Amino acid sequence: MNATGFEPAPDQDTDPASAPGRIVLLTTSHRVAPGLLSWPAWQALHEADRVLCADGAHPQLPYLREAGIPVDETSPTAQELVRACAGGYTVVVVATGEGEPALTDGLARLAGSGRVQMPALELLPASYDLPGARLLDLVQVMDRIRAECPWSSQQTHEGLAKYGIEEAYELVEAIEEGDRDELREELGDVLLQVVFHSRIAEEDPDAPFSVDDVAGGIVAKLIHRHPHVFGDETASTPEEVKAHWLRTKAIEKQRTSVTEGIPLGQPGLALAAKLASRVRTAGLDVPLPKTEGIGYELLALATRAEAEGVDPEAALRAAARVYRDAIREVEG
């Protein structure tokens, strides 16, 4: 055994002219439960002449050994690994979380030298991240920040409320500006607010809930409100979908007024448009107040905009941006 703790396979032919063998670098995702490996990965592990892993605490090792696969806990150099494959041997390297950069760099240098008969090199992903897997990373990072950051550990729902409003407005601005990079970043900031509040909610002594409860709730709601996707109903137009949604929502909420559930703290134009939308959807005939004043004029404009399919808030923001540009032009 050499200084690295790596010992060549017994009785192998080390003649450089012999078959060079095969190296399989097996990668796994920490976001997938240990032991849940692909069938090609299990085949490669069972058929290998040797299986190596530099990390004795690698989460996959107990499951490999339970499956009858012996694993050598060692970290060979690139040259040692090439020699171990000489004679047609297959060596599987179970990669650590860093992906074995030192080993792969060493193998690349050997291959580039042209002086070494290299074994076949194969990268074999043994487990794959599903869509949304990085959300698990966000939850873990937030959990650690909540526990270790002096500022984050003291935050409350009430203290963070203003940031939720700010991030929502910044998201809307990114959408209206058409900046894709900014949109991606602002979506992340909004998502952070959801995860942050959910993490704080876990500590509530009376009614705790977690981000899984939040996600589970919205999943159940989406499934229930899309019977044309997950159930037996049909909908071929956006109008039919909206009708399904409103009908299901009305049964769920059992509201006594169409105004219930409308947040009065939202911007005035948006509030007026939302009220007008509820009135129109419910088929109610509610005349506007016959009162003079700028507020009532704005109410009439917001109602008219909603009836014409225009978002009055977005329209005013667009006009305000034009006004801003005109101001800057005058300023020089």
Buried (B, 14 or more C-beta within 10 A) or exposed (E): EEEEEBBBBEEBEEEEEBBBBBBBBBBBBBBBEBBEBBEEBBEBBEEBBBBBBBBEEBEBBEBBEEEEBEBBBBBBBBEBBBBBBBBBBBBBBBBBEEEBEEBBEBBEEBBEEEEBBBBEBEEBBBBEBEEEEEBBEBBEEBBEBBEEEEEBEEBEEEEBEEBBEEBBEBBBBBBEEEEEEBBEEBBEBEEBBBBBBBBBBBEEEEEEEEBEEBBEEEEEEEEBBBBBEEEEEEBEEEEEBEEBBBEBBEEEEEEEEBEEEBEEEBEBBBBBBBBBBBBBEEEEEEEEEEEEEEEEEBBBBBBBBBEEEBBBBBBBBEEEEEEEEEEEEEEE
